[in-house]
Amino acid sequence: KGDILRILVNGAQFSVSHEVTAEEVAAGKLQVDLSPAIWSTLEAGKVTTTYALSTRFDTAAGALGGESRALTLTVDNQVSTPSIAWKIDSGIAADNITNDASTALVGTAEAGATVRIDVSQAGALVHSHSLTASGTSFEVSTTVLGLSREGQYDVTLQQTDLAGNTSPLSANKTLTVDQTAPALTLALADAWLSAAEVSTLVLSYTLDDAAAQLSFSLKDAASQTQFPHFL
């Protein structure tokens, strides 16, 4: 009773002190409210800061006690927005279109954060799933998110980190499962060519998939030699 509890942050004593009461001695515990000034000035979005917090009991007569072992506290005042993508993005890389409906999705998040993934179609929410990031990444199956069938899916994410900071909702990302081959129709303006027309062949085609890539080859009927072309 009468001893003074001193608070030290990173070895420096702050003006936070508390005189121990008889009731606190009997209970074997006490509570001290810490001023925000201890943590210096914290602003939204600042890098996480670590503090070593220790205590010391001084007598009412002014004798200094021994300093306790430091307790490491982390003040986290920032959070990033998570990301997501197909684990197997077939065809054109990073176009968010895959033909593998059994593939998983992979993403990045803060270490140990809880990530909520919302999936919508035609503006209506169809699935919502939460998971905990393993390290700074996560993986989730298409079955869990309901993305195993052909179609377009709008996906948004939000995470809450270990300190309780919640990120803004991510920008909408459209992921597509496309398992239907494009339909191609070819037509020649003239199937009978004169010697003068051989050098200029007019080939017309229609393709029902604007994202598809077209390649074709011409074969010499006599030599069976193929001449590939790409568009």
C-alpha positions in Angstrom: 0.0 0.0 0.0 1.3 3.4 -0.9 3.8 2.2 -3.5 3.8 4.1 -6.8 3.4 2.2 -10.0 5.4 3.7 -12.8 4.8 3.0 -16.5 7.8 2.9 -18.9 7.6 2.7 -22.7 10.8 1.7 -24.6 12.7 2.4 -21.3 11.4 6.0 -20.9 9.2 6.9 -18.0 6.0 8.6 -18.7 3.9 10.8 -16.5 1.5 7.9 -15.9 1.7 6.7 -12.3 -0.7 5.1 -9.9 -0.7 4.8 -6.1 -1.5 1.3 -5.0 -4.4 1.0 -2.6 -5.1 -1.6 0.1 -8.0 -3.0 -1.9 -5.7 -3.6 -4.9 -3.1 -5.3 -2.7 -5.8 -7.6 -1.3 -7.1 -8.4 -4.8 -3.6 -8.9 -6.2 -4.3 -6.9 -9.3 -4.9 -3.3 -10.4 -6.0 -1.4 -13.5 -4.4 1.7 -15.0 -5.7 3.7 -17.8 -3.0 4.7 -20.3 -3.0 8.0 -22.0 -2.9 8.0 -25.8 0.1 10.3 -25.5 2.1 7.2 -24.6 1.9 6.0 -28.1 2.9 9.3 -29.6 0.8 10.5 -32.6 -1.0 7.8 -34.5 -2.5 8.5 -37.8 -4.7 6.3 -40.0 -2.7 4.2 -42.5 0.6 4.6 -40.6 3.0 1.6 -40.4 2.6 -0.7 -37.5 4.7 0.3 -34.5 6.0 -1.9 -31.7 6.5 -0.8 -28.1 8.2 -2.4 -25.1 6.0 -1.7 -22.1 7.4 -2.3 -18.6 6.5 -1.3 -15.0 8.4 -0.3 -11.9 7.2 0.0 -8.3 8.7 2.9 -6.3 8.1 3.4 -2.6 6.2 6.4 -1.3 9.5 7.6 0.2 11.1 7.8 -3.3 13.2 4.5 -3.4 13.2 3.1 -6.9 12.2 -0.4 -7.5 13.3 -2.9 -10.1 12.0 -2.7 -13.6 9.8 -5.5 -14.8 10.4 -7.7 -17.9 9.2 -5.8 -20.9 5.9 -6.7 -22.6 5.9 -6.2 -26.3 2.8 -4.4 -27.6 2.0 -3.8 -31.3 -0.1 -0.8 -32.3 -1.5 -1.5 -35.7 -3.3 1.4 -37.3 -3.3 0.3 -40.9 -4.9 -2.4 -43.1 -4.6 -3.1 -46.8 -7.2 -4.4 -49.3 -6.9 -8.1 -50.1 -6.7 -9.4 -53.7 -7.9 -12.6 -55.5 -7.3 -14.4 -58.8 -7.7 -17.8 -60.5 -5.0 -20.3 -59.4 -5.0 -21.6 -63.0 -5.8 -18.8 -65.4 -5.9 -20.8 -68.7 -5.4 -19.2 -72.1 -4.3 -15.6 -71.9 -2.5 -15.0 -68.7 -4.1 -12.7 -66.1 -7.3 -12.1 -68.2 -9.4 -13.6 -65.3 -10.9 -16.2 -67.6 -10.3 -20.0 -67.0 -11.7 -23.2 -68.6 -10.9 -25.2 -65.4 -14.0 -25.1 -63.3 -12.3 -27.3 -60.6 -9.5 -24.8 -60.0 -9.0 -22.9 -56.8 -8.7 -19.2 -56.2 -5.7 -17.7 -54.5 -5.2 -14.3 -52.9 -3.1 -12.1 -50.7 -4.0 -10.6 -47.3 -2.4 -9.4 -44.1 -0.9 -12.2 -42.0 -3.6 -14.0 -40.1 -6.4 -11.7 -41.3 -10.0 -12.8 -41.6 -11.0 -12.4 -45.2 -14.7 -12.2 -46.4 -15.3 -13.1 -50.1 -18.6 -12.1 -51.6 -19.7 -13.5 -55.0 -22.5 -12.0 -57.1 -24.2 -12.7 -60.4 -26.3 -10.2 -62.2 -26.1 -7.8 -59.3 -27.4 -10.4 -56.7 -25.2 -11.9 -53.9 -25.1 -15.6 -54.4 -22.3 -16.7 -52.0 -20.4 -15.2 -49.0 -17.5 -17.0 -47.4 -15.0 -16.1 -44.7 -11.6 -17.6 -44.1 -8.3 -16.9 -42.2 -5.2 -16.1 -44.2 -2.3 -18.5 -43.8 0.6 -16.1 -43.5 0.0 -13.4 -46.1 -1.9 -15.6 -48.6 -5.0 -17.8 -48.9 -6.5 -20.4 -51.2 -10.2 -21.3 -51.5 -11.9 -23.9 -53.8 -14.4 -22.8 -56.5 -16.9 -25.3 -55.0 -16.9 -23.4 -51.7 -17.6 -20.1 -53.5 -20.0 -21.6 -56.0 -17.8 -20.8 -59.0 -17.6 -24.3 -60.5 -20.1 -23.7 -63.3 -19.7 -21.7 -66.5 -20.5 -18.1 -66.2 -19.3 -14.7 -65.0 -18.9 -13.9 -61.4 -18.4 -10.6 -59.7 -16.1 -10.9 -56.6 -15.4 -8.4 -53.8 -13.2 -8.9 -50.7 -12.8 -7.3 -47.4 -10.4 -8.2 -44.6 -10.1 -7.6 -40.8 -6.6 -7.9 -39.5 -5.4 -9.2 -36.1 -5.6 -5.7 -34.6 -9.3 -5.4 -35.6 -8.8 -2.9 -38.5 -11.2 -3.5 -41.3 -10.2 -2.7 -44.9 -12.4 -0.9 -47.4 -14.3 -3.2 -49.8 -12.1 -4.1 -52.7 -12.9 -3.1 -56.3 -15.2 -5.5 -58.1 -13.4 -8.2 -60.0 -15.1 -10.2 -62.7 -14.0 -13.8 -62.9 -15.2 -16.0 -65.8 -15.5 -19.8 -66.2 -15.6 -20.4 -70.0 -15.8 -24.1 -71.1 -17.5 -23.6 -74.4 -15.4 -23.6 -77.5 -15.9 -20.7 -79.9 -18.0 -21.3 -83.0 -16.2 -20.6 -86.2 -17.6 -20.2 -89.7 -15.4 -19.9 -92.7 -16.3 -18.7 -96.2 -14.3 -18.2 -99.4 -15.4 -15.4 -101.8 -14.3 -17.6 -104.7 -13.3 -21.3 -104.4 -12.0 -21.4 -108.0 -8.9 -19.2 -108.4 -7.1 -18.2 -111.5 -3.3 -18.0 -111.5 -3.6 -14.2 -111.0 -5.8 -14.7 -108.0 -3.7 -17.1 -106.1 -1.5 -14.4 -104.5 -4.6 -12.7 -103.0 -6.9 -15.1 -101.2 -10.0 -13.6 -99.6 -11.1 -15.6 -96.6 -14.1 -14.5 -94.6 -14.9 -15.8 -91.1 -17.3 -15.2 -88.2 -16.4 -16.0 -84.6 -18.9 -15.9 -81.7 -16.3 -15.1 -79.1 -14.6 -11.7 -79.2 -11.8 -12.9 -76.9 -10.9 -16.0 -78.9 -7.7 -16.2 -80.9 -7.9 -17.5 -84.5 -5.2 -19.5 -86.3 -5.5 -21.4 -89.6 -3.4 -23.2 -92.1 -3.5 -23.7 -95.9 -2.5 -27.0 -97.3 -1.0 -27.6 -100.8 -3.2 -30.5 -102.2 -0.3 -31.8 -104.3 2.5 -31.7 -101.8 0.4 -31.8 -98.6 2.6 -29.0 -97.2 0.8 -26.9 -94.6 1.3 -23.1 -94.3 0.2 -21.9 -90.8 -1.2 -18.4 -90.3 -2.2 -16.6 -87.2 -4.6 -13.6 -86.7 
